[in-house]
């Protein structure tokens, strides 16, 4: 049966890989993102796309209106939007506390608020029963991220997902979180990564390799399946064992 799958951050990296996995199953996919050109260039057969800044209430409302017109019910909602706040425009002030406030605000806006606003905007449209709600966290939520801001913004998704699992469980909806580690071919680290750093990060895993967007996409695909219908309120580690440490 064809399902309606909504993926934020669906134009690149993990979101794009997930979109391709669901489209290959014949599902109807809606890609969401801030950049029109990225969505236009995404190669996902039959996919719809909608440009919106999900960190703004107006953006989430616009998506909800579009979904109501074009899809109606949402069978799978995947939150892949977000990323490294350090790649966003920096603070205008040179004051140390201003810079801290900016860093934390940006990270929570792009990683936490985007997911919360989109979830609340579409929550009533999730298929009952059978709906699937999936969040992308990070190994940083367990091991830290240097400044703390990015890690905290991802860790905040965990209790939110658990609360949603309790709320939506009676409707037959599952809610889970996937926690990747170092994943190649994403925008998270910027345009280029020195080979030495790439090799060092891959060596931290127990499998001796970096993750790929497809690794994460296949896990999301399984968690959205009928076979995963009794899995909810879980954080699934997909990081080659790096979360356990060597």
C-alpha positions in Angstrom: 0.0 0.0 0.0 1.3 3.4 -0.9 2.2 5.6 2.1 2.6 9.3 2.4 6.2 10.1 3.7 7.2 13.6 4.8 10.9 14.2 5.3 12.4 17.4 6.5 15.9 18.1 5.3 15.0 15.8 2.5 17.2 17.4 -0.2 20.6 16.2 1.0 22.5 13.6 3.0 20.5 11.3 5.3 17.2 12.9 4.4 17.8 12.4 0.7 18.9 8.8 1.1 15.8 8.1 3.2 13.6 9.7 0.5 15.1 7.5 -2.2 14.6 4.3 0.0 10.9 5.1 0.5 10.3 6.2 -3.1 11.9 2.9 -4.3 9.1 1.1 -2.4 6.5 3.2 -4.3 5.7 5.5 -1.4 4.7 9.1 -2.1 7.4 11.4 -0.6 7.3 15.0 0.3 10.7 16.7 0.6 11.0 19.8 2.9 13.9 22.2 3.1 15.0 25.8 3.3 16.7 25.9 -0.1 14.7 25.7 -3.3 17.6 24.9 -5.5 18.6 21.9 -3.3 15.1 20.5 -3.4 14.9 21.0 -7.2 18.1 19.1 -7.7 17.1 16.2 -5.4 16.8 13.0 -7.6 13.8 11.3 -6.0 11.3 9.8 -8.5 7.8 11.2 -8.1 8.6 13.2 -5.0 6.8 16.5 -4.1 8.8 19.3 -2.5 8.0 22.3 -0.5 10.3 25.2 0.6 9.9 26.3 4.2 12.0 27.5 7.2 10.8 25.0 9.8 12.4 27.1 12.6 9.6 29.6 12.1 5.9 29.1 13.1 4.8 30.4 9.7 7.0 27.8 7.9 5.5 24.9 9.9 2.0 26.2 9.3 2.6 26.5 5.6 3.8 22.9 5.5 0.7 21.8 7.4 -1.6 23.6 4.9 0.3 22.1 1.9 0.0 18.6 3.4 -3.7 19.0 4.1 -4.2 19.9 0.4 -1.9 17.4 -1.3 -1.6 14.4 1.1 -4.2 14.5 3.8 -2.8 11.8 6.0 0.9 11.4 6.9 2.0 7.8 7.4 5.7 8.5 8.1 7.2 11.7 9.4 11.0 11.9 9.5 13.0 14.8 11.0 16.3 15.1 9.2 16.5 18.9 9.1 19.2 20.4 11.2 22.9 20.3 11.4 26.0 21.9 12.6 25.2 25.3 14.1 28.8 26.3 13.6 28.2 26.5 9.8 25.3 29.0 10.2 26.1 32.8 10.2 28.0 33.7 13.3 27.2 36.2 16.0 27.6 39.8 15.0 28.9 40.7 18.5 32.5 40.0 19.7 31.3 39.8 23.3 31.9 36.3 24.7 28.5 35.8 26.3 26.8 37.1 23.2 28.6 34.5 21.2 27.6 31.7 23.6 24.0 32.8 23.5 24.1 32.9 19.7 25.6 29.4 19.5 23.1 27.8 21.7 20.1 29.6 20.2 21.1 28.7 16.6 21.7 25.0 17.5 18.4 24.7 19.3 16.6 26.5 16.5 17.8 24.3 13.7 17.9 21.0 15.5 15.2 21.1 18.2 12.7 23.8 17.3 12.4 22.7 13.7 11.4 19.2 14.8 9.0 20.3 17.5 7.2 22.8 15.3 6.8 20.4 12.4 5.7 17.6 14.7 3.0 19.7 16.4 1.8 21.0 13.0 1.3 17.6 11.6 0.7 15.4 14.7 -3.1 15.3 14.1 -2.5 14.1 10.5 -0.4 11.1 11.5 -2.1 7.8 10.4 -4.0 6.1 13.2 -3.1 3.3 13.6 0.2 2.7 11.8 1.8 6.2 11.9 5.5 6.4 12.3 7.4 9.4 13.8 11.2 9.4 13.5 13.8 11.8 14.8 17.5 12.1 13.9 19.7 12.6 16.9 23.5 12.2 17.1 26.2 10.3 18.9 27.1 13.8 20.3 24.1 13.6 22.6 26.0 10.9 24.5 29.6 11.9 24.0 29.4 15.7 23.7 30.2 18.0 20.8 32.9 20.4 22.1 30.8 23.5 22.8 27.9 21.5 24.2 25.3 23.4 22.2 24.9 21.0 19.3 25.0 17.9 21.6 22.4 19.4 23.9 20.1 20.4 21.0 20.1 16.8 19.8 19.8 15.3 23.3 16.7 17.4 23.8 14.9 15.4 21.2 15.0 12.2 23.3 12.6 13.2 26.1 10.4 14.9 23.6 10.2 11.6 21.6 9.5 9.6 24.7 6.6 12.0 25.7 5.2 11.7 22.2 5.4 7.9 22.3 3.3 7.9 25.4 0.8 10.4 23.9 0.5 8.8 20.5 0.9 5.1 21.4 -2.9 4.7 22.1 -3.5 5.8 18.5 -1.2 3.0 17.2 1.6 5.4 16.4 5.3 4.7 17.2 7.9 7.3 17.9 11.7 6.5 17.8 15.0 8.2 17.5 18.0 7.2 15.4 21.5 8.2 16.6 24.1 8.3 13.9 27.9 8.8 14.4 30.3 10.0 11.7 28.4 9.8 8.4 30.1 10.6 5.1 28.6 12.5 2.2 26.6 14.9 4.3 27.0 18.7 4.8 27.5 18.5 8.5 31.3 19.0 8.4 31.3 21.6 5.6 32.4 21.2 2.0 35.6 19.3 2.6 37.2 17.2 5.3 41.0 16.4 5.4 41.7 12.7 4.7 43.5 12.4 8.0 40.5 13.6 10.0 38.2 11.3 8.0 40.4 8.3 8.7 40.6 9.3 12.4 36.9 9.5 12.8 36.3 6.2 11.0 38.9 4.5 13.2 36.8 5.4 16.3 34.1 2.9 15.2 34.2 -0.7 16.1 33.6 -1.6 12.5 36.5 0.5 11.2 34.5 2.5 8.7 32.5 5.7 8.4 28.7 5.4 8.2 26.9 6.3 5.0 23.6 8.1 4.5 22.2 4.7 3.3 23.1 3.0 6.6 20.9 5.5 8.4 18.2 5.5 5.7 17.8 1.7 5.9 17.3 1.9 9.7 14.7 4.6 9.3 13.0 2.5 6.6 12.8 -0.5 8.9 11.5 1.5 11.9 8.8 2.8 9.6 7.8 -0.7 8.5 5.0 -2.9 9.8 7.6 -5.3 11.2 8.7 -2.5 13.6 5.2 -1.9 14.9 6.0 -2.8 18.5 9.2 -0.8 18.7 8.6 2.7 20.2 10.3 5.2 22.6 13.7 3.9 21.7 17.0 5.5 20.7 18.6 3.3 18.1 22.4 3.6 17.8 23.6 3.5 14.2 27.2 4.5 14.6 29.4 1.4 14.2 29.6 1.0 18.0 31.4 4.3 18.4 29.0 5.3 21.1 30.5 2.5 23.3 34.0 3.6 22.6 37.0 1.6 21.7 
